[in-house]
Amino acid sequence: MSRKRPGRDLLHRWSRNPIITLADVPFRCNTVFNGTPLKLNGEYVMIVRVEGQQGYSFFALARSRDGLHFEVDKTPCMTPAEVEPWKSIEENGIEDPRLTVIEGEYYIAYTAVSGAGYAIALAHTRDFERFERIAVVSEPGNKDGVLFPEKINGLYARLDRPFGRGIGAIWLSYSPDLVNWGRSEMVIAPRPRYWDSFRIGASAPPIRTERGWMEIYHGVKMTASGPIYRIGTVMLDIENPAKVVGRCLAPVLSPREEYERVGDVGNVVFACGAVVESDGEVKVYYGAADTSICVATAELDELIESCFESNGEDEAM
Ligand code: BMA
């Protein structure tokens, strides 16, 4: 389907969105959103962010056979830590999980919220029942941490979004052990004039493609009535992901449907992960208006192409 049809997005929403709402959560809570999926032995698991009625967030596990119909487990899978050193750093909740498989192990990068602000933390699971914390890997003032699914030149790698001077850009860091991080550099900045002019952040863990690491990210534009969160694509060099080799001009998904426009935080589509199917379909899971979880799809080739829209082509807008 051509993306040039007015009002259409490259990502196609499933007609029965949203796929997980409050009504699907078997315990009392306020909202469910921003889920991170994984396809495991033909079935899907998704760690979802739940905001409790008391106001802070924690995680639950949802399971599905087809990636469209999910059942949420009866109890949360990970709640803010009750023991130090994590207790203080997670006292206001845990948010926005991102699942990455590295060498067959399941890692979750997430946002730990304390009185000092947002920090990035890492946890690990083998069975999606027990989750062990690894380390808090940033100072407060950083979020949207995602791990690459492979070591790069022998080192673990991550993208994140420090808040330096209020400019929300995406940075890259490396680590020999997932605990100690460094060699940090800025990789992708917001673009004046564009839909991602206010701030940006990594969304899904990077996907290896024949043209580089494809990152599905979120971009924010500030308007008179508040921010609008959209989803875009950027391609990073395989050997040196500090090098941007292509970036979409137009977003691949913008809030348009009522469930994306209206909710606890309106005008938000916010992905935390995607599944690449063996036939080349990519299922992008995203939170809608911080109130429910939806899915939208595109062919991997189309998403790759979107990173290489040439500048000056107004028809891409
Ligand atoms: C971001 C994160 C997301 C949220 C989005 C829109 O900064 O906090 O969890 O979905 O804002 O509110």
Boltz pocket constraint, residues with backbone or C-beta under 6 A from the ligand:
constraints:
  - pocket:
      binder: B
      contacts: [[A, 34], [A, 95], [A, 96], [A, 229], [A, 265], [A, 268], [A, 270], [A, 287], [A, 290]]
      max_distance: 6.0
